[in-house]
Amino acid sequence: MSESIEPTGRLFLPCGSGVEPLLADEVRALLNGPRVEAQRGGVAVVDARLRDVLTLNLHSRLATRVLVELAHDAYRDERDLYELAYNVAWDAWLTPQQTIRVDVSQRGSSLQSLHFAGLRVKDAVCDALRESTGERPNVDTRDPDLPLFLHLEAEVATLYADSSGEPLFKRGWRQDTGDAPLKETLAAAMLAAAGWRGTPDAGGAFNDPCCGSGTLAIEAAQIACGMAPGGRRRFAFERQLPYQDLRTLWQQLRQQARAAEHPPAVPIFASDVAFRMVDFARRNAERAGVPHAIKLQGGDALERPAPVLPDDLPGTLMLNPPYGERIDVAGKAGRETAQQQPADAGEDFFTQLAAHWKRQYTAHPAGWTGWLLSPDRELPSRMRLKPARKVPMWNGPIECRLFRFDLVAGSLKK
């Protein structure tokens, strides 16, 4: 095994903006030994082992990818990038019969063309492998055996091997989607920020009355059942040379994850005003292995009563509801404001939602906690609810806040 792929090294796990502290906590819980550092845009893992790459791909709910650092050095131009890539022992990572792809990102780089920078890295890989083996690999832009990431800062370049392949939010179960599907990693971040872990003393019961295609409820159900998020998909590392000797270990890790699954300790509810979306959510739940863990129903979020729970079991109410940049409001609020602008419809929806929460969710002895994701920072004041927390999060390009509301009697101001 060459020096560049010894079973110790540096990993980088990118994630959504604002999720870095949550991801750092998750990685520390999954790994024993490596140093974990939250950074801008992700988490670095220092002195990681190849085994850690397998573990993180299988179990991380918050990371977008697991990247293995191959080279890191100062650069001035594309010639330096060529040398950076050329000096990696590529024959230890892939054969000439396998394929590559190079993606480039930057923050503060003065290079004129990221595309040209990527081409120079591709040329370096092909030239180095041809010199060592007599043949060169091909490029596959869709499903390469070895996806590479080049990240450029102002003066320093880092080259990574992507061990994940498709991004980790693709859990392998989603086929039916609505108009504005929530990424699984964002759903997991919302649950992590709420401290919901699928037990009676860590969030209690779960309810999503605007479930869409079911992402939040399915993510919650898999957490409640102890299911590994990557247990139903394939990864790029399975085709990469450094991991071929770990095939037995990989099968053991997958079997251990499957053996750790268990029935949920708390009930999970989900509903949507569109019965078509309820059907989508049901099919997605079946592919995700959790149809038994979710009670799915149709119904308007402004009319469906709160689920009946034991007096000593608290509940978590979590919504990624409609808002202007995502999708128009449907159901009661949409019908009553059909002649108004979408923004007015949305405001009316949230006003009615707060009133519905007051009527339905404030009388439970153990209490409900409401969590609502919205890009509108002034939304709580219009709902006449005081948020107990405001967690910054990004839904794709939309900057949002995850608001927490403690739903107790008198929590809605007159």
N, C-alpha and C positions, 0 to 999 in steps of 0.2 A: 504494500500500500504506500503510495507516494506521500510526501510530506504535506501536500496541500489538502489531503483528505484523511489525515489521522483522526481518530475518534474523539478529538477535542478540537474545539474551534469556536467561532462566533456566529451566532444566528441573529437574524432580525425578523421580527414579526410585525408587519404593518397592520394598522387598524384604523377605524374611523376617528376623526378628530374628537378629542374629549374622552375617548375610551381608554387612553393609555394607562391611567392608574388602575382601572378595572382589569385590564389585560395583564398588567404586572402582577396583580394579586392572583389571577388565575394561573399564570405560569409558575409562580412560586408554589402554589398548591399542587401542581402537576409534577414538578421536577424536584429532585433532591440533590443538591450540591452546586449546580451552576449559579453564578451571580446574575441577577436579573435587574435591568436598569430601564426605567420608563424614560423614553425620549420623545421628541416631537415626531408625531406620526406613527409611533409604534413602540416596540419593546425590544431591547437588545438582550441576548443571553450569552454570557461570557463563559468560556471553558465548557461548552456543551459537548455531549457525546452524540454519535450517530443514533443511538437508541433514543435520545431525547427528540430527535427529528421525527421518529415514528410516533412517539407518545403525543407530541404536540399536534401533529396532523390528525391523529385519531380523536383527541379529546378537547382541543381548543374550540370554544364557541365564539370567541371574540376576535381572534386574529383573522386577517384576510388571506395571508399566506405564511409559509415558513420558508424563509430565505437563508441559504447557507453562504457565508462570506467566502469568496475565493481569492480576492485580491483587493488591496486598499493602498493607495499611494497618491502623492501629489501629481498634478498634470498641468500642462500649459496648452497643449493642442492635441489634435487627433493622433499625431505620431506617438505621443506619450500613452494614449489610450490603447493603441495597437500593442505597444510593448507590455503594458500592464496585462493585457489578455494573453499575449503570446507566451508569457512565462508561466502560465498555469499548466500543470501536467494533465492535459486533456485526455490522453489515452487511458487515464485512470477513471475518467468520468463517462466516456461513451466510446463506442466503436464507430468506424467510418460508415457502417451501414445504418446508424441511427441518425436522428435529425435534431436540429437546433432552431432556436428563434431568439433574437435579441430585442428586448424592449428597453427604452431609455427614459429616465425621468431626471429632472434637474431642479435645483433651488439655488439661484444666484450664479449659474454658469454663464460665462461670456461667449461660449461657442455659438456660432451662427446657425448650425444645423444639427439638431439631435439625430435626425435620420442618418446623416453622414457619420456621426459618431458611432451609431449602432452598426453601420456597414463596416467600419474599420475594426470593430471588435469581432464581427462575424468573420472578416478576412483573417484576423489573427488566429481565431480558433481553427479555421480550415487549413491555414498554412502550417500551424504547429502540428496538427494531427496528420497532415500529409507528410510532413518531414519525419514523424516518428513511425508511421504505419505504411506510408506509400499511397494512401487514399485519403479523400476528404469527405466529410459528412455533407448531407443536403440540408436545406432549409425547409421547415414546415411551419407555416404561419398559423395553422389552426390547432394542431395537437402534437407539438414537438416532444421528443423523448427528453430533451434537456432544455427547458426554457431558461434563458439567462436575463438578468436584470442589471443594467448599468445605471447607477445613480451618481449624478454629478453635483457636487457643491461648488462653491466659487473657485476653490483651488485643489480640492481633493476628490478623487473618483473611487467608487467602490463597485466591485463586480460580484454579483451573487448568482448562485444556482438556485432555481425555484424547485423545491421538493414537492410542492403541492399540485402543480399543474393548474387545473381549474381552480378559481378562488374558493376559499373554504366556506363561503356562505352558500355555495351550491352543495347542499347536504346529500343530494341524490334522490330526493323524494318529490320535489316540486315539478309538476307538469301542468297543473291547472292554476291559472293566475287571474287576477282581476285587473282593473284599470290602473291601479297604483300599488303594486305588491311591495311589501316591506321586506327588506333583506333580512335573512335569518340572523346575521351577525348584529344588526341593529336591534332586532327583537331580543336577542340574548343580552345585549348591552342594557336595554331597558329593564329587563328582569334583574340583571346584576346590580344596577344602580338602585333598584327598589329593595335589594336584599332578599329577593324571593328565591327560595331554594327548594320549594316543593315539600315542605314539612309543616306540621301544625305550628311550630314555634319560629318559622322563618317564612312568613308571608301567608300561611294558611291556604284556604281555598282560593281559586283563581277564576276570574270571569272577564271575558272580552266580549262586550255586546256589539262591537263593530268589527267582527273578526275577518271580514273579507275572505281571502282564500285560506285563512287559518294559521298564518305564520306564527303569531304570538302564542296562540293556544297550543300549537304543535310543539313549539320550542319549550313551552312550560311543561307539557306532558312528557317530553323526553327527559327533561331535568327531573321531574317527579318520579319517573321510572328508572332513573340512573342509567340512561342510554347514552352511549358515546355519539357525538354529533357526526363523526366521520365513519361510523360503522357500516354505512350503506353506500359507499362510493369508492372509487379508485383514486390513486395518487401517482404523480409523475415519478416519485422516487422508486416505485416498484420496477421501473425500467432502467434506472440509473446504476452504473457499475458499483459504486461504493456500498450499495445496500443489498447486493445480490447474496452476500454471505449472511444476511440478516433475515432471510425469508422465513426460517423456522421461528425466530423471535417475533417477527411480524404476525405470523399466524397465532402464536401464543398470546400476543397482546390483544388481537381481535377476539380470540376465544375467551380471554379473561373479561373483556368488556362485555361480551354477550352474557357470560355467566353472572355478571354483576347486576343485570337488569332485574327489576322487581315491580310488583304492582304499585301504583301510586298511593301515597299515604294521605293525600288530600284530594277532594273533588275538583275537577276542572270543567268550566262551562264556557261555551262560546255560542254566539248567535249573530245573525246579520239580517238586515231588512230585505236583502235580495236572496230569494231561495236558490237562485242559480249559484250564488257564492257559497251558500251553505253546502250545496252539492259538491262544489270544487273543494271546499275545506274537508269534507268527508272523504273524498277520494285521496287527497293529499295525506290525510291522517292515516289512511290504510297503507299507503306506500311508506310512510314514516314509521309504521309499526305501533301506532298508538290509538287506534280507533276505540279500544276498550277504555281508554283513559280520559276521553273527552265526551261530554254531553253536548252535542251540537243540535241547535234548533234555529228555526226562522223567527224573526220578530224585530220590531222597531226598537232601537235603543232608548227611545223616549217613552215607550209604553210597556216594555217587558219588566215584570217585577224582579226584585232581587232574589237570587237563589236562596232557598231555605237551608240554613246551616245549623249544626248543633250550637247551643248557647256559648260553649267555651271555645269554638273554632273561629278565629278571625278570618277576614276575607280581603283579597287584593283585587281591585277593579282596575283594569289597565286598558287604555284605548289609544289607538293610532287613528283618530277619527278623520272624516273628510275635512279638507281645508282647501282654500282657493287654488293653490298651485298644483294640487293633487287630483281632486275629483269633486264634482258638485254634490251637494247634500241631497240625500234621498229620504224617503219615509215621511213622517208627520211634518217635520220642519220644512222639508222640500215641498210638500203639497201645499202647506199654508202660505208659502212665500213664492209660489210658482211664477208670479208676475214681477218679482223683485230681481235685483242683480244678485249674482252668486255670492258676493261679499255679504250682502244683507242676509241672504239665506243662511250663510254660515254663522253669522252673529246670532241669528234667531235660534239656530240649532243649539248653540252652546248655552244660551240663556235658558232654553227649555230643558237642556240636559242637567243644568245645575238644579233646577226646580225638581226634576225627576229624582235626582240623587237625594235631595232633601226628603222627599216623600218615601223613598224606597230603601235607602241604605243607612239611615242614621239611627234606626231603632234596634239594630242587632246588638245584643249584650257585649259580645267580644269585639265589635267594631269592624268597619270596613275602611280601607285606605284606598283612595282613588289616585291613579297616575294617568296623566294625559299628556301626549306629545303634541306640541303645536309650535308653529313659527311666530305666533303672535305673543309678544311679551306682555301686552296689556290685557290679554284674555281673562286672567283671574279677576281683575277688577270689574270687567263687564259681566262676568258670571256671578259677581258678588261673593266670591269665595277667596279666602286668604290661603295662599300656598304655604305649606310647611317647608318645602324645599323647591329649588329650581336647578335642575341639572342640565347644563348645556350639552346638546347633541346635534349631529348633522344627519338629516335624512337625504342622502345623496348630496345635491348642491344646496339644499335648503337648510339654513341654520334654524334650529329649533330649541325649545326648552322642554324638558320632561318635568312637569309640575306635579307635586304631591299635595293631595288634599286629605286631611284627616276628617272623615265623615262621621261626625258625632252630632247628637242633638244640639241644635242652635248654631251649627257651623255655617248656615246660610244666613247672611245678614238680612234683616227686614228692609 
